[in-house]
C-alpha cells in the first residue's frame, strides 16, 4: 500500500512543474500530507506539509516558490513548483500519515537545467 506520485519531468530554470500524489483505498484517516525530496548524494529534505486542520509549512529553500494543496475526499496532495532552480533537482516523495500509519510513495523525478 503506497501513495502514487505523478508529474515527473524536466524543465529549464525558472519553469514550473506540478506534482500530484494519490492515496489508494487502503490509505485512510489521513492526518498530514507531506512532500520530501532527495538530490543525488544528499540526505532526504523536507519540502512541504499540509495538516488536516489546515496548517501549512514549507522548507526554507522552497518557501515563496512552492505551493502545497490537498483534497481529502480524493486523498490527493499536489505540489505546485514555480520559479524552479537547478538545486531543486531530485526525486520527490509523498508521505501520508494517520495516527497509526505512515505511507511513503516511491518518488517521482524532477530535473531542472540551468
C-alpha positions in Angstrom: 0.0 0.0 0.0 1.6 3.2 -1.2 0.6 6.6 -2.4 1.5 7.1 -6.0 3.2 10.3 -7.2 3.0 11.7 -10.7 4.1 14.7 -12.7 7.8 13.9 -13.2 9.6 16.0 -15.7 12.5 18.1 -16.9 12.3 21.9 -17.1 14.7 24.8 -17.5 15.4 27.1 -14.6 12.5 29.5 -14.0 10.0 27.0 -15.2 7.1 25.3 -13.3 6.0 21.7 -12.6 3.0 20.3 -10.8 3.3 17.0 -8.9 0.4 15.0 -7.6 0.2 12.2 -5.1 -2.9 9.9 -4.7 -3.6 7.6 -1.8 -5.1 4.2 -2.5 -8.3 3.0 -1.0 -6.3 1.3 1.8 -4.9 4.7 2.9 -7.3 6.2 5.3 -7.8 8.7 8.2 -5.1 10.9 6.7 -3.8 13.5 9.2 -0.8 15.0 7.4 0.3 15.1 3.8 4.0 15.9 3.1 6.5 16.2 0.4 10.2 15.5 0.7 12.9 15.4 -1.9 16.3 13.8 -2.3 19.1 15.0 -4.5 21.8 12.5 -5.6 24.3 12.0 -2.9 22.4 14.1 -0.4 20.0 13.3 2.5 16.3 13.5 2.1 15.0 17.0 2.7 11.6 18.3 3.9 9.7 20.3 1.3 6.2 20.9 2.5 3.5 19.8 4.9 -0.3 20.2 5.0 -2.0 19.2 8.2 -5.7 18.1 8.4 -6.6 21.2 10.4 -5.2 23.4 7.7 -1.7 24.2 9.0 0.9 24.5 6.2 4.7 24.6 6.5 7.4 24.9 3.8 11.0 24.2 3.8 13.2 27.4 3.8 14.6 26.7 0.3 11.2 26.5 -1.3 9.1 29.0 0.6 7.5 31.5 -1.7 8.0 29.3 -4.8 6.2 26.1 -4.0 2.5 25.6 -3.0 1.0 22.5 -1.4 -2.6 21.7 -1.6 -4.8 18.7 -0.6 -8.1 17.1 -1.4 -9.2 14.8 1.4 -12.2 13.4 -0.5 -9.9 12.2 -3.3 -6.9 11.6 -1.0 -4.7 13.7 -3.2 -2.0 16.2 -2.4 -0.5 18.4 -5.1 2.8 20.4 -5.1 2.9 23.3 -7.5 6.5 24.3 -8.1 7.3 27.6 -9.6 10.5 29.5 -10.4 12.4 26.2 -10.3 16.1 26.2 -9.8 18.8 23.6 -10.7 19.1 22.9 -7.0 15.5 21.7 -6.9 16.6 18.7 -8.9 15.9 15.4 -7.2 13.4 12.7 -6.5 10.3 14.0 -4.8 8.4 11.8 -2.4 5.0 12.0 -1.0 4.2 10.9 2.6 0.8 10.5 4.1 0.3 9.9 7.8 -2.6 8.8 10.0 -2.3 8.4 13.8 -1.1 4.9 13.5 0.4 4.6 10.0 2.9 6.2 7.7 2.7 5.7 3.9 5.6 6.7 1.6 5.4 6.9 -2.2 8.1 5.6 -4.4 9.1 9.0 -5.7 9.0 11.0 -8.9 12.0 12.5 -10.6 12.3 16.3 -11.2 15.2 17.7 -13.2 15.9 21.4 -13.6 18.5 22.5 -16.0 20.4 25.8 -15.9 
